[in-house]
Amino acid sequence: MADSTLFARQQTLVTDDGVRLRAAHVPGPGGPTALVVVHGFNAGIDKPANVTVVRTLATRFPVLTMDLRGHGRSDGLCTLGDKEVADVDAVVRWARTLGYRRVVTVGFSMGASVVVRHAGLVGGVDAVVEVSGPAFWNYRGTPVMRMLHFGVENRVARLWLTHVMRTRVIPPPWPEPWPESPVEAATNIPPAPFLIVHGTEDGFFPVEHPRALANAARAGAAARDVPDETDLWLRPFGHAEAAISRDLLLRITDWVRQQLR
């Protein structure tokens, strides 16, 4: 169940491609800066791990979050990181209408891929934090990712996701040509500050993913001759919202404050 007090301020947003989203605004300290928190696959506002993340971050900054398309009470179908860029953009624009002059996106797992792609392809944010995200599409190099791909590609498994887990996924195959991958989009993030946080015990994506994202962002900054504010943190934890510690979340808020002071 969602925390009715924490998520008392809710709003229905409509993306540029017409998808209705459930979004929430959690006021907090931080003045003109707000964080837009983007959950991973099969997560959302109501999930306990997301509640914990939002509650912790809201001790330092106002937070906006949402059920991505195909998740929870939002409409549409999950596109596994492709069209969700429009979801993030809708919430970023909402944050601006609420009066926040600086907006920082913070994404976890699939949501990490979305904030990277949003920052690189759309822009308009003041900093980006990605936690436990992939660099490449269609990665199957770990057992859990092979299982996940089976789940979204198998009709019976997708029915289970829909009716039991409340996550509705587009059927295969993915439209071709494939959209720009996170590692491709990362080249366009600088000069915006970009923090990559990844667990050395992550069972989904090994450390080649965060390193590839950092290298791409730095190469993009050099190619365009713009300042590079890319930071890579490899820390001893597992994967995404369920594994990140309160201390590490607060260190992320310290990084945001330092970058935007």
C-alpha positions as CSV (number, residue, x, y, z in Angstrom):
1,M,0.0,0.0,0.0
2,A,1.2,3.5,-0.7
3,D,1.9,5.9,2.2
4,S,-1.3,8.1,2.2
5,T,0.5,10.8,4.1
6,L,3.8,10.8,2.1
7,F,1.9,10.8,-1.2
8,A,-1.0,13.0,-0.3
9,R,-0.3,15.4,-3.2
10,Q,-1.1,13.5,-6.4
11,Q,-1.6,14.6,-9.9
12,T,-2.7,13.1,-13.2
13,L,-0.3,14.1,-16.0
14,V,-0.6,13.5,-19.7
15,T,2.5,12.9,-21.7
16,D,3.2,14.3,-25.1
17,D,2.2,11.0,-26.7
18,G,-1.1,10.9,-24.8
19,V,-0.4,8.5,-21.9
20,R,-2.1,9.4,-18.6
21,L,0.3,9.1,-15.6
22,R,-0.2,9.0,-11.9
23,A,2.4,11.3,-10.3
24,A,3.0,12.5,-6.8
25,H,4.7,15.5,-5.2
26,V,6.4,15.2,-1.8
27,P,7.4,18.7,-0.4
28,G,10.6,19.0,1.4
29,P,13.5,21.3,2.1
30,G,15.9,22.3,-0.6
31,G,14.6,25.7,-1.8
32,P,14.3,25.9,-5.6
33,T,15.7,22.4,-6.3
34,A,13.5,19.3,-6.7
35,L,14.4,15.7,-7.4
36,V,12.4,13.6,-9.9
37,V,12.7,10.0,-8.8
38,V,12.1,7.3,-11.5
39,H,11.5,3.7,-10.4
40,G,12.7,0.5,-12.0
41,F,10.9,-2.2,-13.9
42,N,7.9,-3.7,-12.0
43,A,8.1,-1.0,-9.4
44,G,6.2,2.2,-8.8
45,I,4.9,4.6,-6.2
46,D,3.2,1.9,-4.1
47,K,6.2,-0.4,-3.8
48,P,7.9,-0.4,-0.3
49,A,11.4,0.1,-1.7
50,N,10.3,3.1,-3.7
51,V,8.6,4.6,-0.6
52,T,11.8,4.2,1.4
53,V,13.8,5.9,-1.3
54,V,11.4,8.8,-1.6
55,R,11.0,9.2,2.1
56,T,14.8,9.4,2.6
57,L,15.4,11.8,-0.3
58,A,12.5,14.0,0.8
59,T,14.4,14.8,4.1
60,R,16.8,16.8,1.9
61,F,14.8,17.9,-1.2
62,P,11.3,18.1,-2.5
63,V,10.6,14.9,-4.5
64,L,8.3,14.2,-7.5
65,T,7.7,10.7,-8.6
66,M,5.4,8.7,-10.8
67,D,4.1,5.3,-11.9
68,L,5.8,4.9,-15.3
69,R,3.5,3.9,-18.2
70,G,2.4,0.3,-17.8
71,H,3.0,0.3,-14.1
72,G,0.6,0.7,-11.2
73,R,-2.2,3.3,-11.8
74,S,-0.7,4.8,-14.9
75,D,-2.1,4.0,-18.3
76,G,-0.2,2.6,-21.3
77,L,2.3,-0.2,-21.8
78,C,5.8,-0.5,-20.5
79,T,8.3,-0.1,-23.4
80,L,11.3,-1.2,-21.3
81,G,13.0,2.2,-21.3
82,D,12.1,3.6,-24.7
83,K,8.9,5.7,-24.6
84,E,9.2,6.3,-20.8
85,V,11.4,9.3,-21.7
86,A,8.1,11.1,-22.3
87,D,6.9,10.1,-18.8
88,V,10.0,11.7,-17.2
89,D,9.6,14.8,-19.3
90,A,6.0,15.2,-18.2
91,V,7.1,15.1,-14.5
92,V,10.0,17.5,-15.1
93,R,7.7,20.0,-16.8
94,W,5.3,19.6,-13.8
95,A,8.1,20.4,-11.4
96,R,8.8,23.6,-13.4
97,T,5.1,24.6,-13.1
98,L,5.3,24.1,-9.3
99,G,8.1,26.8,-9.3
100,Y,11.2,24.7,-9.0
101,R,14.0,26.4,-10.8
102,R,16.4,23.5,-10.7
103,V,15.3,19.9,-11.4
104,V,17.5,16.8,-10.9
105,T,16.4,13.4,-12.2
106,V,17.3,10.3,-10.2
107,G,16.6,6.9,-11.8
108,F,16.9,3.3,-10.6
109,S,17.6,0.3,-12.9
110,M,15.2,0.7,-15.9
111,G,14.4,4.2,-14.6
112,A,18.2,4.9,-14.7
113,S,18.2,4.1,-18.4
114,V,15.3,6.4,-18.8
115,V,16.8,9.5,-17.0
116,V,20.0,9.0,-19.0
117,R,18.1,8.9,-22.3
118,H,15.9,11.8,-21.2
119,A,19.0,14.0,-20.3
120,G,20.8,13.0,-23.5
121,L,18.0,13.2,-26.0
122,V,15.6,15.9,-24.5
123,G,17.6,17.8,-21.9
124,G,16.3,20.5,-19.7
125,V,17.5,19.1,-16.4
126,D,20.1,20.6,-14.1
127,A,21.8,17.3,-13.1
128,V,21.3,13.5,-13.6
129,V,21.8,10.7,-11.2
130,E,21.5,7.1,-12.4
131,V,21.6,4.1,-10.0
132,S,22.1,0.5,-11.1
133,G,21.3,1.2,-14.7
134,P,22.2,-0.6,-18.0
135,A,24.4,0.9,-20.6
136,F,23.3,-1.4,-23.4
137,W,20.0,-2.7,-24.7
138,N,19.1,-6.4,-24.7
139,Y,21.7,-7.3,-22.1
140,R,21.5,-11.1,-21.2
141,G,24.9,-11.6,-19.6
142,T,23.5,-12.5,-16.1
143,P,21.0,-15.2,-15.1
144,V,18.5,-12.7,-13.7
145,M,18.6,-10.7,-17.0
146,R,18.0,-13.9,-19.0
147,M,15.1,-14.6,-16.8
148,L,13.7,-11.1,-17.2
149,H,13.9,-11.3,-20.9
150,F,12.1,-14.6,-20.9
151,G,9.4,-13.0,-18.7
152,V,8.7,-10.1,-21.1
153,E,9.0,-12.2,-24.3
154,N,6.8,-15.0,-23.1
155,R,3.0,-14.5,-23.5
156,V,2.0,-16.5,-20.3
157,A,4.7,-14.7,-18.3
158,R,3.4,-11.3,-19.5
159,L,-0.1,-12.2,-18.4
160,W,1.2,-13.0,-15.0
161,L,3.0,-9.7,-14.9
162,T,-0.2,-7.9,-15.9
163,H,-2.7,-9.6,-13.6
164,V,-0.5,-10.3,-10.6
165,M,2.3,-7.7,-10.6
166,R,0.2,-4.9,-12.3
167,T,3.0,-4.3,-14.9
168,R,1.8,-4.3,-18.5
169,V,4.5,-4.8,-21.1
170,I,4.5,-4.3,-24.9
171,P,4.7,-7.6,-26.8
172,P,7.8,-8.5,-28.7
173,P,9.5,-7.8,-31.0
174,W,10.8,-4.4,-30.0
175,P,10.3,-1.9,-32.8
176,E,13.2,-1.5,-35.2
177,P,15.4,0.4,-35.5
178,W,16.1,0.2,-31.8
179,P,16.0,3.6,-30.0
180,E,19.3,5.2,-28.9
181,S,20.8,3.2,-26.0
182,P,21.8,4.7,-22.7
183,V,25.5,4.6,-23.6
184,E,24.8,6.5,-26.8
185,A,22.6,9.1,-25.1
186,A,25.2,9.6,-22.3
187,T,27.5,11.3,-24.8
188,N,25.1,14.3,-24.9
189,I,24.7,14.8,-21.1
190,P,27.6,17.1,-20.4
191,P,27.9,19.8,-19.4
192,A,25.1,18.9,-17.0
193,P,26.5,17.1,-13.9
194,F,26.1,13.4,-14.2
195,L,26.5,10.9,-11.3
196,I,26.6,7.2,-11.9
197,V,26.1,5.0,-8.9
198,H,26.5,1.2,-9.2
199,G,26.8,-1.7,-6.8
200,T,29.8,-4.0,-7.1
201,E,27.5,-6.8,-5.9
202,D,24.8,-6.0,-8.6
203,G,23.4,-9.3,-9.9
204,F,21.7,-7.6,-12.9
205,F,24.4,-5.5,-14.6
206,P,28.1,-5.9,-14.0
207,V,30.4,-2.9,-13.6
208,E,31.2,-2.8,-17.3
209,H,27.8,-0.9,-17.6
210,P,28.6,2.1,-15.3
211,R,32.1,2.3,-16.7
212,A,30.8,2.4,-20.2
213,L,28.4,5.2,-19.3
214,A,31.1,7.3,-17.6
215,N,33.5,6.8,-20.6
216,A,30.8,7.8,-23.0
217,A,29.9,10.9,-21.1
218,R,33.5,12.0,-20.8
219,A,34.2,11.3,-24.5
220,G,31.1,13.3,-25.4
221,A,32.3,16.3,-23.3
222,A,35.7,16.1,-25.0
223,A,34.3,15.9,-28.5
224,R,32.0,18.9,-27.9
225,D,34.6,20.8,-25.9
226,V,32.2,21.3,-22.9
227,P,32.9,20.9,-19.2
228,D,32.8,17.4,-17.9
229,E,31.1,16.9,-14.5
230,T,30.8,13.1,-14.6
231,D,31.3,11.1,-11.4
232,L,31.4,7.3,-11.1
233,W,30.7,5.8,-7.7
234,L,31.2,2.0,-7.4
235,R,30.0,0.9,-3.9
236,P,29.5,-2.4,-2.2
237,F,25.7,-3.0,-2.6
238,G,23.3,-4.9,-4.8
239,H,20.7,-3.7,-7.2
240,A,18.7,-0.5,-7.3
241,E,16.0,0.7,-4.8
242,A,15.9,-2.6,-2.9
243,A,19.6,-2.6,-2.1
244,I,20.7,1.0,-1.8
245,S,21.3,2.2,1.8
246,R,20.0,5.3,3.4
247,D,23.5,6.5,3.9
248,L,24.3,6.3,0.2
249,L,21.0,8.0,-0.7
250,L,22.0,10.9,1.6
251,R,25.4,11.0,0.0
252,I,23.7,11.4,-3.4
253,T,21.8,14.4,-2.0
254,D,25.2,15.9,-0.8
255,W,26.5,15.5,-4.3
256,V,23.4,17.3,-5.7
257,R,23.9,20.2,-3.3
258,Q,27.6,20.5,-4.1
259,Q,27.0,20.5,-7.9
260,L,24.2,23.0,-7.8
261,R,25.4,25.4,-5.1
